[in-house]
Amino acid sequence: MTNLSSLHTASGESLDAWVRELMQWHFSPETGCPFWLDFAKNLDWDPRTEIRNYQDLDRFGFFQDEWLRGGPVRRWVPKAYADRPIYTFETGGSTGVPKSRVAVEDFRIDYEMFSATLPDDAFPKGADWLSLGPTGPRRLRLAVEHLCQFRGGICFMVDLDPRWVIKLLKMGRHEQAEKYKQHVIEQGLTVMRAQDIQCIFTTPKLLEALCERVSLKKMGIKGVFCGGTEMTPKFHKLAVEELLDGVYFAPTYGNTLMGLAVHKPRLPEDNYAVIYYPPAPRAMIEVVDPDEPSRVVGYGETGRVRLTTLTREFFMPRFLERDEAEREPPYGDFGCDGVRNVRPFSRLNKSVVEGVY
């Protein structure tokens, strides 16, 4: 069995070996899920014998967004996990039916990998956390709590419902949206004043609103783990230079379908670019030509983000995200490509309200 203990370093032969192992898993009647077993019946080739490396996954074509909308969601449960407790996490859903991903242990594994990248002086073992952001059907709810528990702490939760914020903004009720944001911030401050909180997960907009009210450093906060649609170079600079007063800042890029990508250590020459590396080999991110999405662009070039997820619980080859970015070369221990300054894909005519959190 492939060893996954080496964080984010899968490339070349180790990645290809992991792909071959997963082809046996997802396309064997004993372990695969109904969706992929049915999919294979319509192929004139067998993925278990003909997919030999990562590049061969192109043969599946592009994973379709609509496959994850609606039910029955159990078609995504691998037979090997049929008797295990199953979670389902939603992504999207601000308009129409949300996409769903089933999970058993993936959210725990992803965040334990991420934990290994956090410095102990900023995120002390045994410290209690505040999670201030989306919960509900989203993976974040259990994932951040598990991260805190894995590091020996207790996680206090305050919910933000982004779907309600989106409705308010679409109706032009910006004042009510602002009041709702302050309602969330008040709840967070109440917890911080009542408990010994040293670490925070939150989103850019909530972090900014929180720092308008208090000094996190004076409140005893040592580390802030932050992710969300508004994570931009501008906000990255604002957080480090003005908002946090030396409190450690860990920007991330994650989603329900991929897991959690880790930020590159901040270097002066990057000029606050937000650079991420995926949790390889469990997920791979590529930047592709929007007009020819089977072609990866050159380093430094802009293109559409293409995601491939490779875990025993979930196989999703060649999914075109609604994001664009620049392709970033491997760095240090990160043996695969990264992405720089992820943002909404400019060519999409987006009716969805952006920048909610």
Residue pairs with C-beta under 8 A, 6 or more apart in sequence:
1 21
2 14
2 17
2 18
2 21
2 281
4 18
4 281
4 282
6 14
7 113
7 116
7 117
7 279
7 333
8 113
8 262
8 277
8 278
8 279
8 280
8 333
8 334
8 335
8 336
9 280
9 333
9 334
9 335
10 18
10 280
10 281
10 335
10 336
11 280
11 330
11 335
11 336
14 281
15 53
15 54
15 280
15 281
15 284
15 336
16 52
16 53
16 54
18 281
18 310
19 51
19 52
19 53
19 54
19 56
19 57
19 281
19 310
20 51
20 52
20 53
22 310
22 311
22 312
22 315
23 47
23 48
23 51
24 48
25 31
25 32
25 78
25 80
25 312
26 32
26 33
26 36
26 47
26 78
26 312
26 315
27 36
27 37
27 40
27 46
27 47
27 48
28 48
29 37
29 79
30 79
30 80
31 78
31 79
31 80
31 312
32 78
32 79
33 75
33 76
33 77
33 78
33 79
34 74
34 75
34 76
34 77
35 67
35 75
35 76
36 315
38 75
40 46
40 47
45 59
47 59
47 60
50 56
50 59
51 57
51 59
54 284
54 308
57 308
57 317
57 318
58 294
58 318
60 317
60 318
61 318
62 293
62 318
62 319
62 320
63 316
63 317
63 318
63 319
65 99
65 319
68 76
68 99
68 100
68 101
68 257
69 96
69 97
69 98
69 99
69 100
70 97
71 100
73 88
73 100
73 102
74 86
74 102
76 100
76 101
76 102
76 314
77 86
77 102
78 312
78 313
80 312
81 104
81 313
84 104
85 104
86 102
86 103
86 104
87 102
87 103
87 104
87 107
87 142
88 100
88 101
88 102
88 103
88 137
89 100
89 101
89 103
89 107
89 137
89 138
89 139
89 256
90 98
90 99
90 100
90 137
90 138
90 256
91 98
91 99
91 100
91 101
91 138
91 139
91 255
91 256
91 257
92 98
92 99
93 99
93 137
93 163
94 162
94 163
94 166
94 352
94 353
95 351
95 352
98 137
99 256
99 257
101 139
101 256
101 257
101 314
102 313
102 314
103 139
103 313
103 314
104 313
105 313
106 259
106 282
106 311
106 313
106 314
107 139
107 142
107 143
107 146
107 259
108 143
108 146
108 150
109 282
109 311
110 143
110 259
110 260
110 279
110 282
111 143
111 144
111 146
111 147
111 150
111 260
112 146
112 147
112 150
113 260
113 279
113 282
114 147
114 252
114 260
114 262
114 279
115 147
115 150
115 151
117 262
118 151
118 223
118 225
118 250
119 223
119 248
121 222
121 248
122 199
122 222
122 223
122 247
122 248
122 250
123 151
123 198
123 199
123 222
123 223
123 225
123 248
124 198
124 199
124 222
125 151
125 152
125 153
126 151
126 152
126 153
127 151
127 152
127 153
127 198
127 199
127 222
128 148
128 153
128 154
128 155
128 156
128 195
128 196
128 197
128 198
128 199
129 144
129 147
129 148
129 153
129 154
129 155
129 156
129 197
129 198
129 199
129 200
129 201
130 155
130 156
130 157
130 158
130 188
130 191
130 192
130 195
130 197
130 199
130 200
130 201
130 202
131 140
131 141
131 144
131 145
131 148
131 155
131 156
131 157
131 158
131 200
131 201
131 202
132 158
132 160
132 184
132 185
132 188
132 200
132 201
132 202
132 203
132 206
132 210
133 140
133 158
133 160
133 201
133 202
133 203
133 206
133 228
133 357
134 140
134 141
134 159
134 160
134 161
134 162
134 203
134 357
135 141
135 157
135 159
135 160
136 159
136 161
138 256
139 256
140 201
141 157
143 260
144 155
144 201
144 225
145 155
145 157
147 201
147 225
148 154
148 155
148 199
149 155
153 199
156 191
156 195
156 197
158 184
158 187
158 188
158 191
159 184
160 184
160 203
160 206
160 357
162 356
162 357
164 180
165 177
165 180
165 181
165 356
165 357
166 352
166 353
166 356
168 174
168 176
168 177
168 180
169 177
169 353
169 356
170 353
181 205
181 206
181 209
182 209
184 206
185 206
185 209
185 210
185 213
188 202
188 206
188 210
189 210
189 213
189 214
191 197
192 214
192 219
196 220
197 219
197 220
197 221
198 220
198 221
198 222
198 223
199 221
199 222
199 223
199 224
199 225
200 207
200 216
200 221
200 223
200 224
200 225
201 224
201 225
201 226
201 227
202 210
202 224
202 226
203 226
203 227
203 228
203 230
203 357
204 226
204 228
204 230
204 231
204 232
204 235
204 239
204 357
205 228
205 230
205 355
205 356
205 357
206 357
207 224
207 226
207 239
207 243
208 235
208 238
208 243
210 216
211 243
211 244
215 245
216 224
216 243
216 244
216 245
216 247
217 244
217 245
217 246
217 247
221 247
222 247
222 248
223 247
223 248
223 249
223 250
224 239
224 244
224 247
224 248
224 249
224 250
225 250
225 252
226 239
226 249
226 250
226 251
226 252
227 251
227 252
227 253
227 254
228 357
229 344
229 354
229 355
229 356
229 357
230 355
230 357
231 251
231 252
231 253
231 274
231 342
232 274
232 341
232 343
233 271
233 272
233 273
233 274
233 341
234 272
236 249
236 251
236 272
236 273
236 274
237 272
239 249
239 251
240 249
240 266
240 272
250 263
251 263
251 274
252 260
252 261
252 262
252 263
252 276
253 260
253 261
253 263
253 274
253 276
253 339
253 342
254 260
254 261
257 307
257 309
257 314
257 316
257 319
258 278
258 279
258 283
258 285
258 307
258 309
259 278
259 279
259 282
259 283
259 309
260 279
261 276
261 277
261 278
261 279
261 283
261 285
261 338
261 339
262 276
262 277
262 279
262 334
263 274
263 275
263 276
264 270
264 275
264 276
264 277
264 328
264 331
264 334
264 338
265 332
266 272
273 340
273 341
274 340
274 341
274 342
275 328
275 331
275 338
275 339
275 340
275 341
276 285
276 338
276 339
276 342
277 328
277 330
277 331
277 334
277 336
277 337
277 338
278 284
278 285
278 336
278 338
280 334
280 335
280 336
281 310
282 309
282 310
282 311
283 307
283 308
283 309
283 310
283 311
284 307
284 308
284 310
284 336
284 337
285 305
285 306
285 307
285 336
285 337
285 338
285 339
286 296
286 305
286 306
286 308
286 327
286 337
287 296
287 297
287 301
287 302
287 303
287 304
287 305
287 306
287 324
287 325
287 326
287 327
287 337
287 339
288 294
288 295
288 296
288 297
288 303
288 304
288 305
288 306
288 320
289 295
289 296
289 297
289 303
289 304
290 303
290 304
290 324
290 345
290 347
293 304
293 306
293 318
293 320
296 303
296 327
297 303
297 327
298 327
299 327
299 328
299 329
300 326
300 327
301 326
301 327
302 324
302 325
302 326
303 324
303 325
303 327
304 320
304 321
304 323
304 324
304 345
305 320
305 321
305 323
305 324
305 325
305 339
305 342
305 345
306 318
306 319
306 320
306 321
307 316
307 319
307 321
308 316
308 317
308 318
308 319
309 315
309 316
309 319
321 345
322 344
322 345
322 348
322 350
323 342
323 343
323 344
323 345
324 342
324 343
324 344
324 345
324 346
325 339
325 340
325 341
325 342
325 343
326 339
326 340
326 341
327 337
327 339
327 340
328 337
328 338
328 339
328 340
329 337
329 338
330 336
330 337
330 338
331 338
344 350
344 354
